Amino acid sequence: MKTFIDKVDNVYEAYLIGKINEYDIDQNSEEGNGFLKVEDGYTLKMMKYNNCPESKESFTLSVNYNGTLANIKSNGFYYKSTDCIIY
């Protein structure tokens, strides 16, 4: 998929690179959803979800124009519960 995208030239492709690397968008929280266009690509705020115990961890990451992830930083957990979500 990354090869198909080639040059990342919009935020949707940047989010897709994050998704390919197991990050996700939290549509209900600014802690897991946001972006900033920067000189060499995009800085994204995304999250990782765990279902047992249910938790969401916020990350800030950079996606440059060639699709490389860099500067991955955890911003900590913004949601934690003791419940397990079983599918």
VENJO-V131403 format. One record per residue. RES is the residue in one small letter. SS is DSSP state (A for helix, B for strand, O for the rest). PHI is phi in radians with two decimals (NA if undefined). OMEGA is omega in radians with two decimals (none if undefined). Layout:
res/ss/phi/omega
RES/SS/PHI/OMEGA
RES/SS/PHI/OMEGA
This chain:
res/ss/phi/omega
m/O/NA/3.14
k/A/-1.04/3.11
t/A/-1.14/3.13
f/A/-1.11/-3.14
i/A/-1.14/-3.11
d/O/1.09/-3.12
k/O/-1.45/3.10
v/O/-1.40/-3.09
d/O/-2.14/2.98
n/O/-2.74/-3.04
v/A/-1.16/3.13
y/A/-1.12/3.08
e/A/-1.18/3.09
a/A/-1.11/3.08
y/A/-1.08/3.12
l/A/-1.11/3.07
i/A/-1.08/3.06
g/A/-1.06/3.13
k/A/-1.06/3.12
i/A/-1.03/-3.11
n/O/-1.70/2.99
e/O/1.26/2.97
y/O/-1.77/-3.10
d/B/-2.41/3.11
i/O/-1.82/3.04
d/O/-1.78/-3.08
q/O/-1.23/-3.09
n/O/-1.80/-3.08
s/O/-2.58/3.06
e/A/-1.18/3.13
e/A/-1.19/-3.11
g/A/-2.18/-3.06
n/O/-2.80/3.07
g/B/2.92/3.12
f/B/-2.67/3.06
l/B/-2.49/3.07
k/B/-1.37/3.13
v/B/-2.13/-3.03
e/O/-0.95/-3.05
d/O/-1.89/3.12
g/B/2.70/-3.08
y/B/-2.43/2.94
t/B/-1.83/-3.06
l/B/-2.03/2.94
k/B/-1.94/-3.12
m/B/-2.32/-3.10
m/B/-2.44/2.98
k/B/-2.08/-3.09
y/B/-1.92/3.01
n/B/-2.09/-3.09
n/B/-1.68/3.12
c/B/-2.62/-0.19
p/O/-1.20/-3.09
e/B/-1.10/-3.13
s/B/-2.74/3.08
k/B/-2.31/3.13
e/B/-2.03/-3.12
s/B/-1.48/3.09
f/B/-2.31/2.94
t/B/-1.92/-3.12
l/B/-2.51/3.12
s/B/-1.89/3.02
v/B/-2.14/-3.14
n/B/-1.52/-3.03
y/O/-1.09/3.10
n/O/-1.59/3.05
g/O/1.55/3.14
t/O/-1.51/3.04
l/B/-1.46/3.11
a/B/-2.64/3.05
n/B/0.88/3.13
i/B/-1.35/-3.09
k/B/-2.34/3.05
s/B/-1.34/3.04
n/B/-1.75/3.12
g/B/1.60/3.13
f/B/-1.42/3.07
y/B/-1.98/3.02
y/B/-2.61/3.08
k/B/-2.49/3.05
s/O/-2.41/3.08
t/O/-1.70/-3.13
d/O/-1.42/3.00
c/B/-2.00/3.11
i/O/-1.72/-3.12
i/O/-1.84/-3.14
y/O/-1.65/none
